[in-house]
Amino acid sequence: MTNSLTVLAGLSVALMMFHIMADVIGKYVFHYPVPSTAEVVANYYMIASVFLILAYVEAKGSAISVDLIYDNVGPAAQRVMCKVGQIGTLIFYMGLGWFSWDVAMRAFRINETVDGLWRVTVWPAKYMLPLGLALACLVLLIKIFAGDRVRLVETTTQIHSH
């Protein structure tokens, strides 16, 4: 699931690039920009590229960290620091996920849109936040309780020779 959402996040970045490129070419070459580009980019592509990849980042252990103290303590203290960090991140993601679910449900109930040159329906994009955060929470729960016994993301590539 994390890999699938990562692919979707990557596709959203590619689509954002092509959409903006089409808008710029349309604006400066044909004097007709792609309508509502800013609204689609801000409400779909950016949200997908940030929140759909969170679970993969957590599974791989690729989140940004400051290791100033961590590198200067022993392995037992490092394990405790990792667990405290994972629990703190889990609490933060759960709170943000709870809040974003409420926002998504309200947006659905009112059929939320934003106005640009065209009216853009944005409520479906609101569900990307709680989806990405929920999966990141699941990954963190697995890491907190299973620890090193579970490999969530394959980090090495094996080359088979024939």
N, C-alpha and C positions, 0 to 999 in steps of 0.2 A: 504494500500500500504506500509506504514512504517513497519507493522508487517511482510509482505511478504518479503521485502528486508532484514529485520533482520534475518528471517529464512535462506535466501540465504547466508547472511554473516556468520551465524553460521555453515551452511553446508560447506562453504568454509574453515572455521577453522578446522572442522572435516576432510575434505578431505586433507587439508594440513598436518594434523597430520598423517593420514594414508599413504600419499604419501611419507613423509619424513621417516616414520617408515619402509616402504617397501624399500626405498633407502638404509637406514642404514643396514637393514637385508641383502639385496642383496649385498651390498658392503662387509660386514664383514663375512657373512656366505657363500655366493655363489661366492664371488669375482667378482660380476657383478652388479654394481649399476643401478638404474633406470635411463635411459638416460634423460638428460635435466631437472632434478629435480629442480635445482637452478633457472633456467629460468622460469619454470612454477610457482614455488612458488612466485618468485618476481613479475612476470607479471600478475598473475591471483589471486591466493589465498590471497596475502597480500592486493592487491588493493580492492578486494571484501570485505575483513574483516574490512577495514578501512572506505571506502566510502559508501558502501551500508547501513551502520547502522547510518549514520549521521542524517537522518531525524528522526529516532526513538529517538536518543539522544536529539535532539532539542525538539521533541514533549513531551518527558518525563521531560525535564528540567534537564537532567543529565550531562550536560557539566561541565567540571572542572571550578571552580570559586574560587576567593580569596575574602573572606567576611570580611576582616579586617575593612574596612570603612563601608561597607553595614550594618553590624550588629550594628553599633553605630549611625545610623541616623534613623529618623522617617519613618513611612510608606509612606508618600508622596514622600520623597526623594528616598526611595527604589524603588517605582514604576518608577520614572524618570530614575534611574540608570538601571533598568531592560530594559526599552524601549531603552535607549541609547546603552546598550549592545547588544540587539537584532538587532537594526539598524546597528550597527558596524559589527556584525557577518554577517548580510544579505549582506552588501556591500562587505565584504571579500569573502563570498561564491559566490556571483555573479561574482566578478572579476576572481576568481579561476575557476568557471564554464565556463565563457566565454573563458578563456585561454585554459582550458582542452578540450572544444568542438573543438576549432581550431586544437589542437594537435591530437584529435581523427579523425577529418576529413582528416588531412594530412596523418595520419597512414593508414587510409582506402584507400586513393587514391594510395598510394605506396605499399599497401599490406605488411605492416611492419612485419618483422620477426626478431627474435634473434637467433643467432647460439649457440648451445650447442653441445652435441653429435648428437642431432637431431635438425633440424630447427623448431623453434616454432613460429607459427603465433600469433602475440600479438595485432593486431589492434582491435579485438573485446573487449579485456579487457580495452582498452582506453576509451570506452564509459561508463564504470562503474563510472568514475569520474563525468562527467557532469550529468549523471542520478541521482546519489546520491546527488550531490550538488543542482540540480534543485529541487528535492523533499524537501531537507532541506530548500531551499529558500521559497518554498510554505508553509511549516510548519511555518517558521518565519513570513511570511506575514500574515498568519492567526493569529498567536499569537500577532503580533503588532497591527492589526486592530480589532480583536475580543476580545483580552485580556482574562480575566477570564470567559467570557461568554461561551467559548467553551472548552470542555475537549477533548484533542487530543488522549490521551492514558489512558486507564483504569489502575489505579494504585492499586486498591484494588480487592481482590478476594472474591466473596460471596460464602458461603458454604450453600447449601440447605439440610436440613435434611428431611428424609422421614419417 
